[in-house]
Amino acid sequence: MLEYYFPNEAAEPLLWHPVLFAYTLLVSGADLLILTALAYLSGSLRKAIPLMTMLGIGFFAVVLAGPLADLRSPQRAALIFTRPHIAATAANPGISLIAFQSIAWLVALVLSVIFALLTFSYYSHQASLTSSGFRRTIYQVFSLGVTTSERYGSVEKAAKVVAVLMLPFLTLWGIYPASLFIMQTWNPAWRSWALLPVTYFADTFVVATALFMLVYFLWRYGGLERDVVVPILKIHAAGSLSVAALTGLQMAIWWSWSPGTAEMVSPLIPLMYLVIALLLLSFTLSLVAMRYPATIPVVALVAMAGTFTNKWNIIVNAQLISKTGLAFLEAELEGLWVLETAAPIALGIAVFILLSMIFPLEVREGGK
Amino acid sequence: MTEISRRGFLGAVSALVMLPAVSAVPHVESGKRYAMLIDVNKCYGCMACVIACAAENNVPLGSFRTWVEQLVKPDGTRVFVPKQCNHCEDPPCVPPCPTGATYKTADGLVLVNDELCIGCGACVKGCPYGARYMNPVKGVADKCTFCDHRLAAGLLPACVEACPTGARVFGPLHEENELSKTVNSRPVQVLKPHTGAEPQIYYISLPDEVNR
């Protein structure tokens, strides 16, 4: 390479810090909620719905904590909601994907909470009968007045409508921030990464299912149910294979474009090989785990290693490629960046634990 | 106590409603379409423009509103290419801004309203020319403003005034002046035309090698 880059890039090569890496992992909450909505609508994976809902809401609720930590003027963050740039004017042409997705987040989160309240309404009523004090009041509020299984039947219809409404907003989140990278930045690696949105979508499903399996294993250790584990493993296996294939295909596309492109993306290639290897391993282990469910933590951990590597490569390494496409900049990570990165994830886990203290992680037929 | 609380509440609501007023654009528009012409043949890399800009606009160390790139041709001759924000007709840095802090004036200037900037860096990533940076002191995105504060006072941008060879020519594009005459009569180039941004910094004798 000629090592030709712009001086402002050298001043701050890593503008978006690794906290964004945590952010993209939290996006998996959206995918868990997509799985929840699809499972609810199709009538499958009923036993897994409560856990997926709680995990999904827990992670999705705090998804904006990542970019908030990365803002240079976080005290003005609320302006995204009070002055969102979602309509083109002469002074502000175009639409901001960040603003649009922030609004989509709010809508999706509200819909997800409504969905959870509707599906847990009858359970809340039953729980209110056996609890006392403040807890009883909370359950009475969350029951939404659903006191009979007949009423719950009509609530289920409403929940289906909400599930349908949730899907487009959550799907938008499934391909974000890949769509931001490819559409509204001039990073040459991101802009030429044609398969990034679909890879991202599949990748977050891998994280979502891995996360579910890990939590499910910890919660139900010794009592894993095949009718829950096997469908999740199938989705996980399909996701892992898809990401591995899409990553390999993207490498082939770059190599076939031009020698210049191949040279430009060369710093990304070693980790892309590692991603393919780890996700193929995760795919293979998923098949094994369908027969031996006790091995699902291994599947989840291998998959997470693969997706973490993938996210690091996409966000950190690709960002270090100069806008000239002729230099790979160096950046030193300073301060408590590991803690900063882990904090939003810890917050998501905390919200999940809080929700699991109020709602059950398993609901039987008829809302019980 | 109740009265005070109610007032406080109403005050907070009013502040929220009045929020758009905070964004009042400080720039005074003249209805002109400003542009700049840079004759690469006349630049000998003295950096007077870079220093003048940094001094005029309090540019933080390590960041640049304008800079001069140097190219050594195979025959050993050196070519100097000053670069800065291109104040594009269709600026790619404006759409990504989530709050509308980055905006385009009727004069064609692309500016940042510091009071609305949340410092997300989306515009920095959105600029194909590397012309934006995050100001570490102000915590907002920063860039060349064509010295709009000087324009308002009837002065030229600092970089134009400081150039000893007149390599930089500044003015309204659609009025009778040296800039419009040259742009309309001589072959001129712009940086990265493939972006579709329609940059408003025009160059004479721009080497292909720096157009990346």
HADDOCK unambig.tbl for C-alpha pairs under 7 A between the chains (distance, minus, plus):
assign (segid A and resid 6 and name CA) (segid B and resid 130 and name CA) 5.77 0.50 0.50
assign (segid A and resid 8 and name CA) (segid B and resid 63 and name CA) 5.32 0.50 0.50
assign (segid A and resid 8 and name CA) (segid B and resid 64 and name CA) 6.28 0.50 0.50
assign (segid A and resid 8 and name CA) (segid B and resid 130 and name CA) 6.16 0.50 0.50
assign (segid A and resid 8 and name CA) (segid B and resid 131 and name CA) 7.00 0.50 0.50
assign (segid A and resid 8 and name CA) (segid B and resid 133 and name CA) 6.00 0.50 0.50
assign (segid A and resid 9 and name CA) (segid B and resid 130 and name CA) 6.60 0.50 0.50
assign (segid A and resid 11 and name CA) (segid B and resid 62 and name CA) 5.59 0.50 0.50
assign (segid A and resid 11 and name CA) (segid B and resid 63 and name CA) 6.16 0.50 0.50
assign (segid A and resid 15 and name CA) (segid B and resid 121 and name CA) 6.94 0.50 0.50
assign (segid A and resid 71 and name CA) (segid B and resid 118 and name CA) 6.42 0.50 0.50
assign (segid A and resid 71 and name CA) (segid B and resid 119 and name CA) 5.20 0.50 0.50
assign (segid A and resid 71 and name CA) (segid B and resid 120 and name CA) 4.93 0.50 0.50
assign (segid A and resid 72 and name CA) (segid B and resid 118 and name CA) 6.55 0.50 0.50
assign (segid A and resid 72 and name CA) (segid B and resid 119 and name CA) 4.49 0.50 0.50
assign (segid A and resid 72 and name CA) (segid B and resid 120 and name CA) 6.57 0.50 0.50
assign (segid A and resid 72 and name CA) (segid B and resid 139 and name CA) 4.91 0.50 0.50
assign (segid A and resid 72 and name CA) (segid B and resid 140 and name CA) 6.66 0.50 0.50
assign (segid A and resid 73 and name CA) (segid B and resid 118 and name CA) 4.76 0.50 0.50
assign (segid A and resid 73 and name CA) (segid B and resid 119 and name CA) 5.25 0.50 0.50
assign (segid A and resid 73 and name CA) (segid B and resid 139 and name CA) 5.59 0.50 0.50
assign (segid A and resid 73 and name CA) (segid B and resid 140 and name CA) 6.91 0.50 0.50
assign (segid A and resid 74 and name CA) (segid B and resid 118 and name CA) 6.18 0.50 0.50
assign (segid A and resid 76 and name CA) (segid B and resid 118 and name CA) 5.39 0.50 0.50
assign (segid A and resid 77 and name CA) (segid B and resid 118 and name CA) 5.87 0.50 0.50
assign (segid A and resid 79 and name CA) (segid B and resid 99 and name CA) 6.15 0.50 0.50
assign (segid A and resid 80 and name CA) (segid B and resid 98 and name CA) 5.90 0.50 0.50
assign (segid A and resid 80 and name CA) (segid B and resid 99 and name CA) 5.43 0.50 0.50
assign (segid A and resid 83 and name CA) (segid B and resid 99 and name CA) 5.43 0.50 0.50
assign (segid A and resid 84 and name CA) (segid B and resid 98 and name CA) 5.81 0.50 0.50
assign (segid A and resid 84 and name CA) (segid B and resid 99 and name CA) 5.11 0.50 0.50
assign (segid A and resid 85 and name CA) (segid B and resid 98 and name CA) 5.13 0.50 0.50
assign (segid A and resid 85 and name CA) (segid B and resid 99 and name CA) 5.18 0.50 0.50
assign (segid A and resid 85 and name CA) (segid B and resid 100 and name CA) 5.42 0.50 0.50
assign (segid A and resid 91 and name CA) (segid B and resid 103 and name CA) 5.18 0.50 0.50
assign (segid A and resid 91 and name CA) (segid B and resid 104 and name CA) 4.67 0.50 0.50
assign (segid A and resid 91 and name CA) (segid B and resid 105 and name CA) 5.95 0.50 0.50
assign (segid A and resid 92 and name CA) (segid B and resid 94 and name CA) 6.29 0.50 0.50
assign (segid A and resid 92 and name CA) (segid B and resid 95 and name CA) 6.74 0.50 0.50
assign (segid A and resid 92 and name CA) (segid B and resid 100 and name CA) 6.09 0.50 0.50
assign (segid A and resid 92 and name CA) (segid B and resid 103 and name CA) 5.19 0.50 0.50
assign (segid A and resid 92 and name CA) (segid B and resid 104 and name CA) 6.46 0.50 0.50
assign (segid A and resid 93 and name CA) (segid B and resid 94 and name CA) 6.72 0.50 0.50
assign (segid A and resid 93 and name CA) (segid B and resid 95 and name CA) 5.93 0.50 0.50
assign (segid A and resid 94 and name CA) (segid B and resid 95 and name CA) 4.52 0.50 0.50
assign (segid A and resid 95 and name CA) (segid B and resid 95 and name CA) 5.13 0.50 0.50
assign (segid A and resid 95 and name CA) (segid B and resid 96 and name CA) 6.83 0.50 0.50
assign (segid A and resid 96 and name CA) (segid B and resid 95 and name CA) 5.11 0.50 0.50
assign (segid A and resid 96 and name CA) (segid B and resid 96 and name CA) 4.35 0.50 0.50
assign (segid A and resid 96 and name CA) (segid B and resid 97 and name CA) 5.70 0.50 0.50
assign (segid A and resid 96 and name CA) (segid B and resid 98 and name CA) 5.13 0.50 0.50
assign (segid A and resid 97 and name CA) (segid B and resid 96 and name CA) 6.31 0.50 0.50
assign (segid A and resid 98 and name CA) (segid B and resid 96 and name CA) 6.95 0.50 0.50
assign (segid A and resid 98 and name CA) (segid B and resid 98 and name CA) 5.56 0.50 0.50
assign (segid A and resid 99 and name CA) (segid B and resid 98 and name CA) 4.56 0.50 0.50
assign (segid A and resid 184 and name CA) (segid B and resid 96 and name CA) 5.90 0.50 0.50
assign (segid A and resid 184 and name CA) (segid B and resid 126 and name CA) 5.60 0.50 0.50
assign (segid A and resid 185 and name CA) (segid B and resid 125 and name CA) 4.95 0.50 0.50
assign (segid A and resid 185 and name CA) (segid B and resid 126 and name CA) 4.07 0.50 0.50
assign (segid A and resid 186 and name CA) (segid B and resid 125 and name CA) 6.15 0.50 0.50
assign (segid A and resid 186 and name CA) (segid B and resid 126 and name CA) 5.39 0.50 0.50
assign (segid A and resid 186 and name CA) (segid B and resid 127 and name CA) 6.34 0.50 0.50
assign (segid A and resid 186 and name CA) (segid B and resid 128 and name CA) 5.13 0.50 0.50
assign (segid A and resid 323 and name CA) (segid B and resid 128 and name CA) 6.64 0.50 0.50
assign (segid A and resid 324 and name CA) (segid B and resid 212 and name CA) 5.22 0.50 0.50
